[in-house]
Structures are given as C-alpha cells and as structure tokens.
Amino acid sequence: MESNQTRITEVILLGFQVDPALELFLFGFFLLFYSLTLMGNGIILGLICLDSRLHTPMYFFLSQLAIVDMSYASSTVPKMLGNLAMHKKIISFAPCILQTFLYLAFAVTECMILVVMSYDRYVAICYPLQYSLIMSWRVCTVLASACWVFSFLLALVHVTLILRLPFCGPQKINHFFCQIMSVFKLACADTRLNQVVLFAGSVFVLVGPLCLVLVSYSRILLAILSIRSGEGRRKAFSTCSSHLCVVGLFFGSAIVMYMAPKSSHSQEQRKILSLFYSLFNPMLNPLIYSLRNTEVKGSFRRILWKQRPM
C-alpha cells in the first residue's frame, strides 16, 4: 500500500538554466510576449463580440480559438514568469499535475477547433448555397462544445493514468513547466503504458485531424480553381490563407515535439519547441488573422471610429 502513495510533495522546475542576469532579461522578454498574447487575442474576442457583422460561424470559431489561446498560454507562462522573477523554481505536486492537465486539454481543444474551422471553410466555399443551413448556430454550438468536452476528457484519461503511478523521485523536472513526458520521469515505476497511450493519443489528435484538414483544403483548392472570376478566387483564397498559416504553425510544432524520436532532439531543443508551442503560437494567431483579414481590420476601424469623441 505504501508503494502506491505519492511520496514527493514538491517538484523543482529547472527551467532555463542561465545566469541570473539573463533570467531577468528572459522575464521581461517573455512577459512582453505573454502580454501581446493576451492583448491580441482579447482584441480579436472583443471585436467579434461587439461587431454584429462578425456574428457568423467563421468568427464564432475564431472567438473559440482566441479563448483557447489565452487559456493555453495562461496554463504555463505565469508560473514560468514567477520562477524567473523570484528565482524560486518550486511547484507543489498537485498544481504540477493540474498544469499538466490544463496544458493537454487546451492543446487538444485548439487542435479540434482548427479542424472544425477547416470544415467551416470547406462548407462555405464548396456548398455556399447550403452554408447557412449546414452551419446553423445549433450545429456550431454542438461542434464547439464537442471540441471542449472531448479535449478535457482525453486530458483526464492521461492524468488518471499518471496518478496511478508511485512518485518518489527524482524531484527535478528539466523543463519550465510540468510537461507530461517530464512528469513521467518522476515516477519510480514502469511508465510504458503511459507512453503508449500518449503516443496513441498524439496520433489520434494530430495525424488524424491533420489528414481531415488536408482533405478539406484539397477539396477547397479544387473549388477555388473552378471559380471563373479572378476576384472571386482571390476572395475565396484570402478567407483560407490565415487559417492555413495557423494550422501549419500548430501542427508542425506539435508533431515535431510529440511524435519525433526522443534521440532527434535534445532537452533544450524540446524546451524551445514547447515555448514556441505554448507562447509564440498563441501570440502569432491574432496577428495572422488581423493582418490578413480585411473584415477584422474593418471591424477594428469601425470600433475605433465609434470610440472617438465627436
């Protein structure tokens, strides 16, 4: 019975092992990026809520993506910033497991939302006359809810398997947050089942959805090429290009991090990949959508014009 109990109560996050002076620089650098992440996604979310012209399925799913991005970054970055500022790198075991759960849940949610967004674009371009019927608000709500529920249930499966393990050391995690593969190393038991389930889950939520996205966009490309008007082709492509950029960034970094062989990347490289995945991606997403989307830029100008004093 003793061997099944958790023995460690605190975990040391080694983070970025650099000089204290450089830690202060990293704190300011990451704080700036985190602030831009919250501000950019917050602006996108606010514009969608305030502008009735953006009350469409496409922007409904974009608002879900903005919520996920803010939550995703907030699950790991504040603790990392606190560790850099106070030079205190200890996290209790329960918050560590909670961090693992939230990180996994929000990552899977973003993956599912991106797939649903590609389906939305597929229906809009390939079946424009039936679009409002197929993508009704009821369907959109069900799809978004299914993404959230499925993601949290899958994360719960991983965390439940983790909590079955006895933890007695080592007490250190060579990462800036409680990343699931690093948590496995804290267990003093065989974690092969956990690793197999994690790999299978990665295939299911990365390779499968990516294939669905590619199928959707292959059909979209054929539909765009069949449009005779050059202006129509340009408009159709512009509505998809932003989403394609986000998909490429997200799935590319995720597949490299979770499905590449362990020997192909050092631990320091994995930290950088995780940082790009959890901080830079959520910061870039609103920039990509705002810079390449005329409707978002137009909404931003209209909101600013209304706020100007007469």
N, C-alpha and C positions, 0 to 999 in steps of 0.2 A: 504493500500500500504506500509506503514511503517513497518508493521509486517513481510512483505516478504523480507525485506532487511537484509543483513548481518550486524550485529552490532559490532561484535568483529573483530578487525583488527590484533591482535596478540594472540598467544597461548603459554602457558608455558608448556614445556615438563619436567615433574618432573624427568623422567629417573630413575636411580638407586639412591635412597635416602640413601647415605652413607656419611661417614666423608670425608672432603676434601682431606686428605692424601690418603685415599683409592681410591678416584676418580682419583688421579694421577696414582696409580698403575693400575687401570682399563683402563685408557687411553693407557698406554704402552702395556698392555696385549691385548687389542682389536686392537691396531694399528699393533701389530705383526701378529695377525691372519688375519687382513684385507690385510696386505702386502703379506702374504703367499697365500691368496685367489687370488689376482691379479697376483702374480708371477706364481703360479701353473697353473692357467687357461691360462695365457699368454703363458707359455711354451708349453702347450698342443696345443693351437691355432697355435703357431709358427711352431711346428713340423709338424702339418697337412698341413700347407701352403707350407713349404719348402721341405718336403719329398714326391716325386711323388708316392711312394709305399703306402702312406696313402690316396691317392686320390680315395677313394671308398665311397659308400653310408654310410657305418657304421661310418667312420671317418668324413664324411661331417656332419652327425647329431651330432657327438661328438663335432665338432667345434661350432655348433649352441648352444649346451649345455654350452660350455665354455664361449661364448659371453653372454648368459643369466645369468650365474653365476656371472660374473664380473659386469654386469649391475645391477643385483639383489642386490648384496652387496653394490654397489655404490649408490643405491637409498636411503639408510638409514644410513649406517655406517659413512660416512664423517660428517654428521650433529651431530651424536651422539658423535664422537670424538671431534668435536669443542665444544660441550656443556661441555664435561668432562674437556677439557683443559682450557677453558676460564671461567668456572663456570657461563656461561650466557646461560640460557635454554629457550630463547625466539625464536619463529619462527613465521614469518608473516603468515597470514591466507592463502594467495594464494599459497606460497611454501608448506604449510602444506597439502593442497588439492592435489597439484602436487605430493607430496611424496606418498600420499595415492594411487593416480592413477598409478604411476610407480611401486610401490610395488605390487599392484594387477596384473598389466599387466605382469610383469616379472614372478610372481609366476605361473600364468596360462600358460604362454609360456613354462616354464620349465616342467609343468605337461604334456602339449601336446607333447613336444619334447620327453619326456620319453616314451610316448605311441607309437609314431612313431618309436622310436628306438627298442621297443619290436616287432613291426610289421616287421621291417627290419631283426631282428634276426630270426623271425618266417619264413620269406620267404627264408632266407639264409640256414636254416637247414632243413626245410620241403620241399622246392622246389629248391634245389641247381642248377639244370639244367636250370631252367627258371629264375634264380635270376637276371641276367643282363638284361633280357627283362622286368621283372616286376618292378625292382627298377632301371629304367633308370634315367639319370640325370634330364630329364624333370620332371619325377614323383617326384624325391627327392626335386627339387626346388619348385614344386607346394605344396608338403606336408609341407615343412619348411615355405613357405610364408603363407600358410593357418593357421599354428600354430600362427605366429606372428600377422596376421590380426585379427583372431578370438579373441585372448587374449586381444588386445588393444580395440577392440570393446566392449567386455564384461566389461572391466575395465571402459570404457567410460559410459556404462549404469549405473554402480554403482555410479560413480562420478556425473553424471547428476541428479540422484535421491537425492544425498547428497546436491547439490547446490539448489535444490528446497526448502530446509528446511531453516527456520529462525534460525540464530545463535546469541544468546545473553548471553551465559554463561552456566555453569561455564567456566572460561578461562583456566583452567588447565587440562592437559592430563596426567594421571598416567601411562606413558609409555616413552620409549626412542625415539619413532618416532610417526608419525600420523597414527597409526593403525586404520583401518576403524571402528572397534567396539568402539574404544575410541573416535573417531570423532563423532559418533552418540550421545554420551553423552553431546556434546557441544550444541546440538540443543535444542531449547525451543519449541519443537513441538513433536507430536507423530511420532516415528520412526519405528513403527511396520512393515510398508510396506518395508522399507529399510532392516530390519532384515529378513523378509520373503524372499525377493529377494536374499539377501546374503546367506541365508541357502540353498535356491534352487540352486543358482549358485555353492555353495560348493559341493552339492550332484552331480550336473551335471559334474563338472570338477575334482572331486576327486573320488567319488564312481564309476561313470560310467567308466572313464578311467582305474581305478584300476581293475575293472572287465575285461576289454579288455586285460590288461596286464596279468592277471591271466589265462585267456583263451588262450592267445598266448603261455604262458610258459607251460601250461598243454599239449598243442599240441607239443611244443618243447621237453618236457620231454619224451613223448611217442616216438618221432622220435629218440631221443638220445639213448633210451633203445633198439631200434630196430637195432642200429648200431652194427655189429658183432665185429669190431676191437676195442680193448681196447684203443689204441692210438687215434682212430677216436672219440670215446666217450669223452675222456679227452679233446681233442682239441675243440670239439663242446661245451662242458660244460664250458671251460675256456673263450670262447667268450661271454658267457651269464652271468657268475657269477658276473663280475664287474657291469653290468647293474642292476642285481638283488639287489646287495648291495645298489646302489644309489636309486633305486625305493623304497626299504624298508625304508631307511632313510627319503626320501622326503615325501612319502605318509603317513608314520607312524606319523611323527611330524605334518604334515598338518591336518590330520584327528583329532588328539587329540586336536589341537589348535582351529579349526574352527567348529567342529561338536560335541565335547564333551559338556555336560550340563555345564552352567555357574557356577553352585554351586560346580562342581567337582574339580575346580582349582582356587586357589587364584590369585589375580592380579600379585603378584610377580612371581608365577609359570608361568603365561602366558608370562611375560616378558622374562623369561629364555627360554621358548619354542620358542618365537619369535626370540630370539637371536640365538638359535641353528638353526632355520629355515632359517634365513637370513644371517648368517655369517659362522657358523661352517659347515653346509651342503655344501655351495659353496667352502669352503676350502678343505673339505674331498673328493669331487668328483674327482678332478685331481689326488689326491693321490691314490684313489681306482683304477682308470683306469691305472695309470702308474705302480703301484706295481704289478697288476695282469694281465697286458697285455704285452706279450713278444714283439709284434710288436712296441708298443710305446717305450719300453725300447731299442729295437734295433735301432729305428729311432733316439732316443736321443744319443746313442753311435755313430752312423754314422755322425750325425751333429757335435758332439764334435770332432770327428776324423778329419773331413774336416777343422775345425777351428784351429787345432793345427799347429804351424809353422813347416815347413819342416827342 
